[in-house]
Amino acid sequence: MDHGQSVPSRSKATPPPPSLPPPIHQSDADEEDENVKQLDDCASHYLSMQECIVNSNRDWKACQAEVQALKACMEKRKSNK
């Protein structure tokens, strides 16, 4: 057995990993962001209402001030068009 010979390397260059798909529901989140942007001045009311709903474990009754503020903003916006 000749120990002076080297065994050819079998390692091949690994191909780059495929591009990862966007996170699950990312397109839904992007679409929601676009919808919120369309609310213009009322977007802050919408986001405030959404935050309240999350913080209150989806208790709409606890968020009536935010709901009414968004409703008033949307009605004002609608009457200005």
mmCIF file of the N, C-alpha and C atoms, coordinates in Angstrom:
data_MODEL
# 
_entry.id   MODEL 
# 
loop_
_atom_site.group_PDB 
_atom_site.id 
_atom_site.type_symbol 
_atom_site.label_atom_id 
_atom_site.label_alt_id 
_atom_site.label_comp_id 
_atom_site.label_asym_id 
_atom_site.label_entity_id 
_atom_site.label_seq_id 
_atom_site.pdbx_PDB_ins_code 
_atom_site.Cartn_x 
_atom_site.Cartn_y 
_atom_site.Cartn_z 
_atom_site.occupancy 
_atom_site.B_iso_or_equiv 
_atom_site.pdbx_formal_charge 
_atom_site.auth_seq_id 
_atom_site.auth_comp_id 
_atom_site.auth_asym_id 
_atom_site.auth_atom_id 
_atom_site.pdbx_PDB_model_num 
ATOM 1   N N  . MET A 1 1  ? 0.846   -1.170 0.000  1.00 0.00 ? 1  MET A N  1 
ATOM 2   C CA . MET A 1 1  ? 0.000   0.000  0.000  1.00 0.00 ? 1  MET A CA 1 
ATOM 3   C C  . MET A 1 1  ? 0.891   1.232  0.000  1.00 0.00 ? 1  MET A C  1 
ATOM 4   N N  . ASP A 1 2  ? 0.674   2.103  -0.906 1.00 0.00 ? 2  ASP A N  1 
ATOM 5   C CA . ASP A 1 2  ? 1.505   3.285  -1.038 1.00 0.00 ? 2  ASP A CA 1 
ATOM 6   C C  . ASP A 1 2  ? 0.825   4.439  -0.315 1.00 0.00 ? 2  ASP A C  1 
ATOM 7   N N  . HIS A 1 3  ? 1.409   4.921  0.751  1.00 0.00 ? 3  HIS A N  1 
ATOM 8   C CA . HIS A 1 3  ? 0.822   6.003  1.530  1.00 0.00 ? 3  HIS A CA 1 
ATOM 9   C C  . HIS A 1 3  ? 1.133   7.363  0.933  1.00 0.00 ? 3  HIS A C  1 
ATOM 10  N N  . GLY A 1 4  ? 1.926   7.420  -0.097 1.00 0.00 ? 4  GLY A N  1 
ATOM 11  C CA . GLY A 1 4  ? 2.302   8.672  -0.721 1.00 0.00 ? 4  GLY A CA 1 
ATOM 12  C C  . GLY A 1 4  ? 1.242   9.199  -1.668 1.00 0.00 ? 4  GLY A C  1 
ATOM 13  N N  . GLN A 1 5  ? 0.299   8.344  -2.070 1.00 0.00 ? 5  GLN A N  1 
ATOM 14  C CA . GLN A 1 5  ? -0.737  8.804  -3.000 1.00 0.00 ? 5  GLN A CA 1 
ATOM 15  C C  . GLN A 1 5  ? -1.872  9.446  -2.212 1.00 0.00 ? 5  GLN A C  1 
ATOM 16  N N  . SER A 1 6  ? -2.378  10.493 -2.760 1.00 0.00 ? 6  SER A N  1 
ATOM 17  C CA . SER A 1 6  ? -3.515  11.128 -2.099 1.00 0.00 ? 6  SER A CA 1 
ATOM 18  C C  . SER A 1 6  ? -4.796  10.715 -2.804 1.00 0.00 ? 6  SER A C  1 
ATOM 19  N N  . VAL A 1 7  ? -5.824  10.601 -2.043 1.00 0.00 ? 7  VAL A N  1 
ATOM 20  C CA . VAL A 1 7  ? -7.132  10.247 -2.592 1.00 0.00 ? 7  VAL A CA 1 
ATOM 21  C C  . VAL A 1 7  ? -7.758  11.529 -3.113 1.00 0.00 ? 7  VAL A C  1 
ATOM 22  N N  . PRO A 1 8  ? -8.264  11.488 -4.353 1.00 0.00 ? 8  PRO A N  1 
ATOM 23  C CA . PRO A 1 8  ? -8.881  12.709 -4.885 1.00 0.00 ? 8  PRO A CA 1 
ATOM 24  C C  . PRO A 1 8  ? -10.060 13.141 -4.014 1.00 0.00 ? 8  PRO A C  1 
ATOM 25  N N  . SER A 1 9  ? -10.168 14.410 -3.849 1.00 0.00 ? 9  SER A N  1 
ATOM 26  C CA . SER A 1 9  ? -11.245 14.950 -3.027 1.00 0.00 ? 9  SER A CA 1 
ATOM 27  C C  . SER A 1 9  ? -12.570 14.793 -3.755 1.00 0.00 ? 9  SER A C  1 
ATOM 28  N N  . ARG A 1 10 ? -13.553 14.342 -3.023 1.00 0.00 ? 10 ARG A N  1 
ATOM 29  C CA . ARG A 1 10 ? -14.885 14.155 -3.612 1.00 0.00 ? 10 ARG A CA 1 
ATOM 30  C C  . ARG A 1 10 ? -15.811 15.322 -3.289 1.00 0.00 ? 10 ARG A C  1 
ATOM 31  N N  . SER A 1 11 ? -15.326 16.287 -2.577 1.00 0.00 ? 11 SER A N  1 
ATOM 32  C CA . SER A 1 11 ? -16.211 17.393 -2.218 1.00 0.00 ? 11 SER A CA 1 
ATOM 33  C C  . SER A 1 11 ? -16.480 18.250 -3.453 1.00 0.00 ? 11 SER A C  1 
ATOM 34  N N  . LYS A 1 12 ? -17.719 18.507 -3.664 1.00 0.00 ? 12 LYS A N  1 
ATOM 35  C CA . LYS A 1 12 ? -18.133 19.375 -4.772 1.00 0.00 ? 12 LYS A CA 1 
ATOM 36  C C  . LYS A 1 12 ? -18.594 20.693 -4.169 1.00 0.00 ? 12 LYS A C  1 
ATOM 37  N N  . ALA A 1 13 ? -18.505 21.693 -4.959 1.00 0.00 ? 13 ALA A N  1 
ATOM 38  C CA . ALA A 1 13 ? -18.994 22.985 -4.484 1.00 0.00 ? 13 ALA A CA 1 
ATOM 39  C C  . ALA A 1 13 ? -20.494 22.865 -4.263 1.00 0.00 ? 13 ALA A C  1 
ATOM 40  N N  . THR A 1 14 ? -20.944 23.248 -3.095 1.00 0.00 ? 14 THR A N  1 
ATOM 41  C CA . THR A 1 14 ? -22.374 23.155 -2.820 1.00 0.00 ? 14 THR A CA 1 
ATOM 42  C C  . THR A 1 14 ? -23.075 24.327 -3.484 1.00 0.00 ? 14 THR A C  1 
ATOM 43  N N  . PRO A 1 15 ? -24.201 24.043 -4.095 1.00 0.00 ? 15 PRO A N  1 
ATOM 44  C CA . PRO A 1 15 ? -24.934 25.139 -4.741 1.00 0.00 ? 15 PRO A CA 1 
ATOM 45  C C  . PRO A 1 15 ? -25.485 26.080 -3.676 1.00 0.00 ? 15 PRO A C  1 
ATOM 46  N N  . PRO A 1 16 ? -25.694 27.323 -4.035 1.00 0.00 ? 16 PRO A N  1 
ATOM 47  C CA . PRO A 1 16 ? -26.246 28.258 -3.053 1.00 0.00 ? 16 PRO A CA 1 
ATOM 48  C C  . PRO A 1 16 ? -27.653 27.809 -2.668 1.00 0.00 ? 16 PRO A C  1 
ATOM 49  N N  . PRO A 1 17 ? -28.058 28.077 -1.444 1.00 0.00 ? 17 PRO A N  1 
ATOM 50  C CA . PRO A 1 17 ? -29.408 27.670 -1.041 1.00 0.00 ? 17 PRO A CA 1 
ATOM 51  C C  . PRO A 1 17 ? -30.442 28.429 -1.861 1.00 0.00 ? 17 PRO A C  1 
ATOM 52  N N  . PRO A 1 18 ? -31.561 27.792 -2.112 1.00 0.00 ? 18 PRO A N  1 
ATOM 53  C CA . PRO A 1 18 ? -32.602 28.497 -2.876 1.00 0.00 ? 18 PRO A CA 1 
ATOM 54  C C  . PRO A 1 18 ? -33.094 29.697 -2.075 1.00 0.00 ? 18 PRO A C  1 
ATOM 55  N N  . SER A 1 19 ? -33.573 30.692 -2.776 1.00 0.00 ? 19 SER A N  1 
ATOM 56  C CA . SER A 1 19 ? -34.058 31.869 -2.063 1.00 0.00 ? 19 SER A CA 1 
ATOM 57  C C  . SER A 1 19 ? -35.248 31.456 -1.210 1.00 0.00 ? 19 SER A C  1 
ATOM 58  N N  . LEU A 1 20 ? -35.283 32.003 -0.024 1.00 0.00 ? 20 LEU A N  1 
ATOM 59  C CA . LEU A 1 20 ? -36.337 31.639 0.908  1.00 0.00 ? 20 LEU A CA 1 
ATOM 60  C C  . LEU A 1 20 ? -37.637 32.324 0.515  1.00 0.00 ? 20 LEU A C  1 
ATOM 61  N N  . PRO A 1 21 ? -38.746 31.621 0.672  1.00 0.00 ? 21 PRO A N  1 
ATOM 62  C CA . PRO A 1 21 ? -40.029 32.267 0.392  1.00 0.00 ? 21 PRO A CA 1 
ATOM 63  C C  . PRO A 1 21 ? -40.307 33.308 1.471  1.00 0.00 ? 21 PRO A C  1 
ATOM 64  N N  . PRO A 1 22 ? -41.161 34.261 1.198  1.00 0.00 ? 22 PRO A N  1 
ATOM 65  C CA . PRO A 1 22 ? -41.474 35.247 2.226  1.00 0.00 ? 22 PRO A CA 1 
ATOM 66  C C  . PRO A 1 22 ? -42.127 34.546 3.415  1.00 0.00 ? 22 PRO A C  1 
ATOM 67  N N  . PRO A 1 23 ? -42.040 35.123 4.592  1.00 0.00 ? 23 PRO A N  1 
ATOM 68  C CA . PRO A 1 23 ? -42.674 34.508 5.758  1.00 0.00 ? 23 PRO A CA 1 
ATOM 69  C C  . PRO A 1 23 ? -44.155 34.279 5.494  1.00 0.00 ? 23 PRO A C  1 
ATOM 70  N N  . ILE A 1 24 ? -44.683 33.280 6.161  1.00 0.00 ? 24 ILE A N  1 
ATOM 71  C CA . ILE A 1 24 ? -46.103 32.968 5.988  1.00 0.00 ? 24 ILE A CA 1 
ATOM 72  C C  . ILE A 1 24 ? -46.918 34.215 6.302  1.00 0.00 ? 24 ILE A C  1 
ATOM 73  N N  . HIS A 1 25 ? -47.886 34.474 5.496  1.00 0.00 ? 25 HIS A N  1 
ATOM 74  C CA . HIS A 1 25 ? -48.809 35.606 5.620  1.00 0.00 ? 25 HIS A CA 1 
ATOM 75  C C  . HIS A 1 25 ? -48.147 36.955 5.367  1.00 0.00 ? 25 HIS A C  1 
ATOM 76  N N  . GLN A 1 26 ? -46.919 36.978 4.872  1.00 0.00 ? 26 GLN A N  1 
ATOM 77  C CA . GLN A 1 26 ? -46.251 38.255 4.620  1.00 0.00 ? 26 GLN A CA 1 
ATOM 78  C C  . GLN A 1 26 ? -47.023 39.062 3.585  1.00 0.00 ? 26 GLN A C  1 
ATOM 79  N N  . SER A 1 27 ? -47.511 38.388 2.538  1.00 0.00 ? 27 SER A N  1 
ATOM 80  C CA . SER A 1 27 ? -48.251 39.127 1.518  1.00 0.00 ? 27 SER A CA 1 
ATOM 81  C C  . SER A 1 27 ? -49.536 39.694 2.102  1.00 0.00 ? 27 SER A C  1 
ATOM 82  N N  . ASP A 1 28 ? -50.157 38.970 3.045  1.00 0.00 ? 28 ASP A N  1 
ATOM 83  C CA . ASP A 1 28 ? -51.351 39.485 3.707  1.00 0.00 ? 28 ASP A CA 1 
ATOM 84  C C  . ASP A 1 28 ? -51.013 40.740 4.508  1.00 0.00 ? 28 ASP A C  1 
ATOM 85  N N  . ALA A 1 29 ? -49.882 40.712 5.193  1.00 0.00 ? 29 ALA A N  1 
ATOM 86  C CA . ALA A 1 29 ? -49.463 41.866 5.990  1.00 0.00 ? 29 ALA A CA 1 
ATOM 87  C C  . ALA A 1 29 ? -49.175 43.056 5.090  1.00 0.00 ? 29 ALA A C  1 
ATOM 88  N N  . ASP A 1 30 ? -48.513 42.811 3.957  1.00 0.00 ? 30 ASP A N  1 
ATOM 89  C CA . ASP A 1 30 ? -48.231 43.895 3.019  1.00 0.00 ? 30 ASP A CA 1 
ATOM 90  C C  . ASP A 1 30 ? -49.527 44.490 2.489  1.00 0.00 ? 30 ASP A C  1 
ATOM 91  N N  . GLU A 1 31 ? -50.478 43.616 2.172  1.00 0.00 ? 31 GLU A N  1 
ATOM 92  C CA . GLU A 1 31 ? -51.761 44.086 1.655  1.00 0.00 ? 31 GLU A CA 1 
ATOM 93  C C  . GLU A 1 31 ? -52.486 44.899 2.718  1.00 0.00 ? 31 GLU A C  1 
ATOM 94  N N  . GLU A 1 32 ? -52.434 44.450 3.965  1.00 0.00 ? 32 GLU A N  1 
ATOM 95  C CA . GLU A 1 32 ? -53.079 45.183 5.048  1.00 0.00 ? 32 GLU A CA 1 
ATOM 96  C C  . GLU A 1 32 ? -52.427 46.549 5.225  1.00 0.00 ? 32 GLU A C  1 
ATOM 97  N N  . ASP A 1 33 ? -51.095 46.616 5.137  1.00 0.00 ? 33 ASP A N  1 
ATOM 98  C CA . ASP A 1 33 ? -50.401 47.896 5.243  1.00 0.00 ? 33 ASP A CA 1 
ATOM 99  C C  . ASP A 1 33 ? -50.883 48.860 4.164  1.00 0.00 ? 33 ASP A C  1 
ATOM 100 N N  . GLU A 1 34 ? -51.062 48.358 2.949  1.00 0.00 ? 34 GLU A N  1 
ATOM 101 C CA . GLU A 1 34 ? -51.545 49.208 1.857  1.00 0.00 ? 34 GLU A CA 1 
ATOM 102 C C  . GLU A 1 34 ? -52.958 49.701 2.156  1.00 0.00 ? 34 GLU A C  1 
ATOM 103 N N  . ASN A 1 35 ? -53.799 48.828 2.698  1.00 0.00 ? 35 ASN A N  1 
ATOM 104 C CA . ASN A 1 35 ? -55.163 49.226 3.035  1.00 0.00 ? 35 ASN A CA 1 
ATOM 105 C C  . ASN A 1 35 ? -55.169 50.295 4.121  1.00 0.00 ? 35 ASN A C  1 
ATOM 106 N N  . VAL A 1 36 ? -54.301 50.154 5.105  1.00 0.00 ? 36 VAL A N  1 
ATOM 107 C CA . VAL A 1 36 ? -54.220 51.146 6.180  1.00 0.00 ? 36 VAL A CA 1 
ATOM 108 C C  . VAL A 1 36 ? -53.743 52.478 5.619  1.00 0.00 ? 36 VAL A C  1 
ATOM 109 N N  . LYS A 1 37 ? -52.777 52.452 4.700  1.00 0.00 ? 37 LYS A N  1 
ATOM 110 C CA . LYS A 1 37 ? -52.278 53.692 4.097  1.00 0.00 ? 37 LYS A CA 1 
ATOM 111 C C  . LYS A 1 37 ? -53.391 54.434 3.365  1.00 0.00 ? 37 LYS A C  1 
ATOM 112 N N  . GLN A 1 38 ? -54.345 53.696 2.813  1.00 0.00 ? 38 GLN A N  1 
ATOM 113 C CA . GLN A 1 38 ? -55.445 54.326 2.087  1.00 0.00 ? 38 GLN A CA 1 
ATOM 114 C C  . GLN A 1 38 ? -56.396 55.065 3.025  1.00 0.00 ? 38 GLN A C  1 
ATOM 115 N N  . LEU A 1 39 ? -56.297 54.792 4.311  1.00 0.00 ? 39 LEU A N  1 
ATOM 116 C CA . LEU A 1 39 ? -57.162 55.468 5.272  1.00 0.00 ? 39 LEU A CA 1 
ATOM 117 C C  . LEU A 1 39 ? -56.719 56.903 5.534  1.00 0.00 ? 39 LEU A C  1 
ATOM 118 N N  . ASP A 1 40 ? -55.554 57.269 5.036  1.00 0.00 ? 40 ASP A N  1 
ATOM 119 C CA . ASP A 1 40 ? -55.008 58.618 5.199  1.00 0.00 ? 40 ASP A CA 1 
ATOM 120 C C  . ASP A 1 40 ? -55.031 59.053 6.663  1.00 0.00 ? 40 ASP A C  1 
ATOM 121 N N  . ASP A 1 41 ? -55.784 60.104 6.960  1.00 0.00 ? 41 ASP A N  1 
ATOM 122 C CA . ASP A 1 41 ? -55.816 60.670 8.310  1.00 0.00 ? 41 ASP A CA 1 
ATOM 123 C C  . ASP A 1 41 ? -56.389 59.704 9.344  1.00 0.00 ? 41 ASP A C  1 
ATOM 124 N N  . CYS A 1 42 ? -57.191 58.753 8.919  1.00 0.00 ? 42 CYS A N  1 
ATOM 125 C CA . CYS A 1 42 ? -57.831 57.824 9.850  1.00 0.00 ? 42 CYS A CA 1 
ATOM 126 C C  . CYS A 1 42 ? -56.950 56.624 10.189 1.00 0.00 ? 42 CYS A C  1 
ATOM 127 N N  . ALA A 1 43 ? -55.809 56.508 9.551  1.00 0.00 ? 43 ALA A N  1 
ATOM 128 C CA . ALA A 1 43 ? -54.933 55.357 9.791  1.00 0.00 ? 43 ALA A CA 1 
ATOM 129 C C  . ALA A 1 43 ? -54.511 55.280 11.251 1.00 0.00 ? 43 ALA A C  1 
ATOM 130 N N  . SER A 1 44 ? -54.212 56.421 11.861 1.00 0.00 ? 44 SER A N  1 
ATOM 131 C CA . SER A 1 44 ? -53.783 56.393 13.268 1.00 0.00 ? 44 SER A CA 1 
ATOM 132 C C  . SER A 1 44 ? -54.909 55.902 14.169 1.00 0.00 ? 44 SER A C  1 
ATOM 133 N N  . HIS A 1 45 ? -56.156 56.276 13.838 1.00 0.00 ? 45 HIS A N  1 
ATOM 134 C CA . HIS A 1 45 ? -57.305 55.789 14.619 1.00 0.00 ? 45 HIS A CA 1 
ATOM 135 C C  . HIS A 1 45 ? -57.468 54.281 14.449 1.00 0.00 ? 45 HIS A C  1 
ATOM 136 N N  . TYR A 1 46 ? -57.289 53.819 13.231 1.00 0.00 ? 46 TYR A N  1 
ATOM 137 C CA . TYR A 1 46 ? -57.402 52.380 12.964 1.00 0.00 ? 46 TYR A CA 1 
ATOM 138 C C  . TYR A 1 46 ? -56.333 51.602 13.731 1.00 0.00 ? 46 TYR A C  1 
ATOM 139 N N  . LEU A 1 47 ? -55.097 52.078 13.672 1.00 0.00 ? 47 LEU A N  1 
ATOM 140 C CA . LEU A 1 47 ? -54.006 51.384 14.365 1.00 0.00 ? 47 LEU A CA 1 
ATOM 141 C C  . LEU A 1 47 ? -54.201 51.418 15.875 1.00 0.00 ? 47 LEU A C  1 
ATOM 142 N N  . SER A 1 48 ? -54.721 52.517 16.386 1.00 0.00 ? 48 SER A N  1 
ATOM 143 C CA . SER A 1 48 ? -55.011 52.621 17.813 1.00 0.00 ? 48 SER A CA 1 
ATOM 144 C C  . SER A 1 48 ? -56.089 51.613 18.210 1.00 0.00 ? 48 SER A C  1 
ATOM 145 N N  . MET A 1 49 ? -57.129 51.505 17.381 1.00 0.00 ? 49 MET A N  1 
ATOM 146 C CA . MET A 1 49 ? -58.192 50.537 17.642 1.00 0.00 ? 49 MET A CA 1 
ATOM 147 C C  . MET A 1 49 ? -57.637 49.114 17.594 1.00 0.00 ? 49 MET A C  1 
ATOM 148 N N  . GLN A 1 50 ? -56.826 48.837 16.604 1.00 0.00 ? 50 GLN A N  1 
ATOM 149 C CA . GLN A 1 50 ? -56.250 47.503 16.454 1.00 0.00 ? 50 GLN A CA 1 
ATOM 150 C C  . GLN A 1 50 ? -55.383 47.145 17.664 1.00 0.00 ? 50 GLN A C  1 
ATOM 151 N N  . GLU A 1 51 ? -54.589 48.094 18.129 1.00 0.00 ? 51 GLU A N  1 
ATOM 152 C CA . GLU A 1 51 ? -53.743 47.855 19.299 1.00 0.00 ? 51 GLU A CA 1 
ATOM 153 C C  . GLU A 1 51 ? -54.598 47.585 20.535 1.00 0.00 ? 51 GLU A C  1 
ATOM 154 N N  . CYS A 1 52 ? -55.668 48.345 20.698 1.00 0.00 ? 52 CYS A N  1 
ATOM 155 C CA . CYS A 1 52 ? -56.568 48.145 21.828 1.00 0.00 ? 52 CYS A CA 1 
ATOM 156 C C  . CYS A 1 52 ? -57.174 46.746 21.790 1.00 0.00 ? 52 CYS A C  1 
ATOM 157 N N  . ILE A 1 53 ? -57.595 46.322 20.619 1.00 0.00 ? 53 ILE A N  1 
ATOM 158 C CA . ILE A 1 53 ? -58.211 44.999 20.483 1.00 0.00 ? 53 ILE A CA 1 
ATOM 159 C C  . ILE A 1 53 ? -57.219 43.905 20.860 1.00 0.00 ? 53 ILE A C  1 
ATOM 160 N N  . VAL A 1 54 ? -55.989 44.047 20.426 1.00 0.00 ? 54 VAL A N  1 
ATOM 161 C CA . VAL A 1 54 ? -54.959 43.055 20.772 1.00 0.00 ? 54 VAL A CA 1 
ATOM 162 C C  . VAL A 1 54 ? -54.710 43.063 22.277 1.00 0.00 ? 54 VAL A C  1 
ATOM 163 N N  . ASN A 1 55 ? -54.569 44.252 22.857 1.00 0.00 ? 55 ASN A N  1 
ATOM 164 C CA . ASN A 1 55 ? -54.264 44.361 24.286 1.00 0.00 ? 55 ASN A CA 1 
ATOM 165 C C  . ASN A 1 55 ? -55.419 43.917 25.176 1.00 0.00 ? 55 ASN A C  1 
ATOM 166 N N  . SER A 1 56 ? -56.649 43.993 24.665 1.00 0.00 ? 56 SER A N  1 
ATOM 167 C CA . SER A 1 56 ? -57.816 43.609 25.468 1.00 0.00 ? 56 SER A CA 1 
ATOM 168 C C  . SER A 1 56 ? -58.284 42.192 25.152 1.00 0.00 ? 56 SER A C  1 
ATOM 169 N N  . ASN A 1 57 ? -57.459 41.426 24.453 1.00 0.00 ? 57 ASN A N  1 
ATOM 170 C CA . ASN A 1 57 ? -57.801 40.043 24.100 1.00 0.00 ? 57 ASN A CA 1 
ATOM 171 C C  . ASN A 1 57 ? -59.097 39.996 23.285 1.00 0.00 ? 57 ASN A C  1 
ATOM 172 N N  . ARG A 1 58 ? -59.166 40.874 22.293 1.00 0.00 ? 58 ARG A N  1 
ATOM 173 C CA . ARG A 1 58 ? -60.285 40.952 21.350 1.00 0.00 ? 58 ARG A CA 1 
ATOM 174 C C  . ARG A 1 58 ? -61.622 41.322 22.003 1.00 0.00 ? 58 ARG A C  1 
ATOM 175 N N  . ASP A 1 59 ? -61.558 42.108 23.051 1.00 0.00 ? 59 ASP A N  1 
ATOM 176 C CA . ASP A 1 59 ? -62.781 42.570 23.716 1.00 0.00 ? 59 ASP A CA 1 
ATOM 177 C C  . ASP A 1 59 ? -63.188 43.910 23.111 1.00 0.00 ? 59 ASP A C  1 
ATOM 178 N N  . TRP A 1 60 ? -64.110 43.848 22.152 1.00 0.00 ? 60 TRP A N  1 
ATOM 179 C CA . TRP A 1 60 ? -64.538 45.059 21.448 1.00 0.00 ? 60 TRP A CA 1 
ATOM 180 C C  . TRP A 1 60 ? -65.169 46.079 22.393 1.00 0.00 ? 60 TRP A C  1 
ATOM 181 N N  . LYS A 1 61 ? -65.832 45.583 23.430 1.00 0.00 ? 61 LYS A N  1 
ATOM 182 C CA . LYS A 1 61 ? -66.492 46.497 24.373 1.00 0.00 ? 61 LYS A CA 1 
ATOM 183 C C  . LYS A 1 61 ? -65.469 47.388 25.071 1.00 0.00 ? 61 LYS A C  1 
ATOM 184 N N  . ALA A 1 62 ? -64.283 46.857 25.313 1.00 0.00 ? 62 ALA A N  1 
ATOM 185 C CA . ALA A 1 62 ? -63.237 47.632 25.982 1.00 0.00 ? 62 ALA A CA 1 
ATOM 186 C C  . ALA A 1 62 ? -62.645 48.699 25.065 1.00 0.00 ? 62 ALA A C  1 
ATOM 187 N N  . CYS A 1 63 ? -62.922 48.604 23.774 1.00 0.00 ? 63 CYS A N  1 
ATOM 188 C CA . CYS A 1 63 ? -62.292 49.499 22.792 1.00 0.00 ? 63 CYS A CA 1 
ATOM 189 C C  . CYS A 1 63 ? -63.297 50.422 22.109 1.00 0.00 ? 63 CYS A C  1 
ATOM 190 N N  . GLN A 1 64 ? -64.425 50.673 22.737 1.00 0.00 ? 64 GLN A N  1 
ATOM 191 C CA . GLN A 1 64 ? -65.454 51.479 22.093 1.00 0.00 ? 64 GLN A CA 1 
ATOM 192 C C  . GLN A 1 64 ? -65.000 52.909 21.817 1.00 0.00 ? 64 GLN A C  1 
ATOM 193 N N  . ALA A 1 65 ? -64.153 53.466 22.664 1.00 0.00 ? 65 ALA A N  1 
ATOM 194 C CA . ALA A 1 65 ? -63.664 54.832 22.408 1.00 0.00 ? 65 ALA A CA 1 
ATOM 195 C C  . ALA A 1 65 ? -62.875 54.869 21.101 1.00 0.00 ? 65 ALA A C  1 
ATOM 196 N N  . GLU A 1 66 ? -62.034 53.863 20.887 1.00 0.00 ? 66 GLU A N  1 
ATOM 197 C CA . GLU A 1 66 ? -61.232 53.789 19.659 1.00 0.00 ? 66 GLU A CA 1 
ATOM 198 C C  . GLU A 1 66 ? -62.112 53.517 18.445 1.00 0.00 ? 66 GLU A C  1 
ATOM 199 N N  . VAL A 1 67 ? -63.098 52.636 18.613 1.00 0.00 ? 67 VAL A N  1 
ATOM 200 C CA . VAL A 1 67 ? -64.020 52.317 17.515 1.00 0.00 ? 67 VAL A CA 1 
ATOM 201 C C  . VAL A 1 67 ? -64.787 53.571 17.109 1.00 0.00 ? 67 VAL A C  1 
ATOM 202 N N  . GLN A 1 68 ? -65.290 54.313 18.092 1.00 0.00 ? 68 GLN A N  1 
ATOM 203 C CA . GLN A 1 68 ? -66.069 55.516 17.798 1.00 0.00 ? 68 GLN A CA 1 
ATOM 204 C C  . GLN A 1 68 ? -65.199 56.606 17.171 1.00 0.00 ? 68 GLN A C  1 
ATOM 205 N N  . ALA A 1 69 ? -63.952 56.713 17.606 1.00 0.00 ? 69 ALA A N  1 
ATOM 206 C CA . ALA A 1 69 ? -63.042 57.705 17.015 1.00 0.00 ? 69 ALA A CA 1 
ATOM 207 C C  . ALA A 1 69 ? -62.784 57.372 15.549 1.00 0.00 ? 69 ALA A C  1 
ATOM 208 N N  . LEU A 1 70 ? -62.581 56.096 15.250 1.00 0.00 ? 70 LEU A N  1 
ATOM 209 C CA . LEU A 1 70 ? -62.374 55.681 13.859 1.00 0.00 ? 70 LEU A CA 1 
ATOM 210 C C  . LEU A 1 70 ? -63.635 55.929 13.041 1.00 0.00 ? 70 LEU A C  1 
ATOM 211 N N  . LYS A 1 71 ? -64.778 55.598 13.599 1.00 0.00 ? 71 LYS A N  1 
ATOM 212 C CA . LYS A 1 71 ? -66.053 55.805 12.896 1.00 0.00 ? 71 LYS A CA 1 
ATOM 213 C C  . LYS A 1 71 ? -66.252 57.289 12.574 1.00 0.00 ? 71 LYS A C  1 
ATOM 214 N N  . ALA A 1 72 ? -66.000 58.151 13.547 1.00 0.00 ? 72 ALA A N  1 
ATOM 215 C CA . ALA A 1 72 ? -66.163 59.593 13.334 1.00 0.00 ? 72 ALA A CA 1 
ATOM 216 C C  . ALA A 1 72 ? -65.198 60.089 12.260 1.00 0.00 ? 72 ALA A C  1 
ATOM 217 N N  . CYS A 1 73 ? -63.971 59.605 12.298 1.00 0.00 ? 73 CYS A N  1 
ATOM 218 C CA . CYS A 1 73 ? -62.979 60.009 11.299 1.00 0.00 ? 73 CYS A CA 1 
ATOM 219 C C  . CYS A 1 73 ? -63.416 59.567 9.904  1.00 0.00 ? 73 CYS A C  1 
ATOM 220 N N  . MET A 1 74 ? -63.888 58.335 9.793  1.00 0.00 ? 74 MET A N  1 
ATOM 221 C CA . MET A 1 74 ? -64.311 57.818 8.488  1.00 0.00 ? 74 MET A CA 1 
ATOM 222 C C  . MET A 1 74 ? -65.526 58.588 7.960  1.00 0.00 ? 74 MET A C  1 
ATOM 223 N N  . GLU A 1 75 ? -66.456 58.930 8.842  1.00 0.00 ? 75 GLU A N  1 
ATOM 224 C CA . GLU A 1 75 ? -67.625 59.703 8.412  1.00 0.00 ? 75 GLU A CA 1 
ATOM 225 C C  . GLU A 1 75 ? -67.215 61.099 7.950  1.00 0.00 ? 75 GLU A C  1 
ATOM 226 N N  . LYS A 1 76 ? -66.286 61.714 8.680  1.00 0.00 ? 76 LYS A N  1 
ATOM 227 C CA . LYS A 1 76 ? -65.783 63.039 8.294  1.00 0.00 ? 76 LYS A CA 1 
ATOM 228 C C  . LYS A 1 76 ? -65.081 62.957 6.941  1.00 0.00 ? 76 LYS A C  1 
ATOM 229 N N  . ARG A 1 77 ? -64.283 61.927 6.772  1.00 0.00 ? 77 ARG A N  1 
ATOM 230 C CA . ARG A 1 77 ? -63.547 61.724 5.514  1.00 0.00 ? 77 ARG A CA 1 
ATOM 231 C C  . ARG A 1 77 ? -64.514 61.519 4.349  1.00 0.00 ? 77 ARG A C  1 
ATOM 232 N N  . LYS A 1 78 ? -65.555 60.740 4.599  1.00 0.00 ? 78 LYS A N  1 
ATOM 233 C CA . LYS A 1 78 ? -66.547 60.450 3.559  1.00 0.00 ? 78 LYS A CA 1 
ATOM 234 C C  . LYS A 1 78 ? -67.307 61.721 3.161  1.00 0.00 ? 78 LYS A C  1 
ATOM 235 N N  . SER A 1 79 ? -67.628 62.562 4.140  1.00 0.00 ? 79 SER A N  1 
ATOM 236 C CA . SER A 1 79 ? -68.385 63.781 3.836  1.00 0.00 ? 79 SER A CA 1 
ATOM 237 C C  . SER A 1 79 ? -67.532 64.821 3.116  1.00 0.00 ? 79 SER A C  1 
ATOM 238 N N  . ASN A 1 80 ? -66.203 64.722 3.251  1.00 0.00 ? 80 ASN A N  1 
ATOM 239 C CA . ASN A 1 80 ? -65.300 65.666 2.585  1.00 0.00 ? 80 ASN A CA 1 
ATOM 240 C C  . ASN A 1 80 ? -65.037 65.300 1.131  1.00 0.00 ? 80 ASN A C  1 
ATOM 241 N N  . LYS A 1 81 ? -65.427 64.133 0.707  1.00 0.00 ? 81 LYS A N  1 
ATOM 242 C CA . LYS A 1 81 ? -65.163 63.715 -0.679 1.00 0.00 ? 81 LYS A CA 1 
ATOM 243 C C  . LYS A 1 81 ? -66.214 64.196 -1.617 1.00 0.00 ? 81 LYS A C  1 
# 
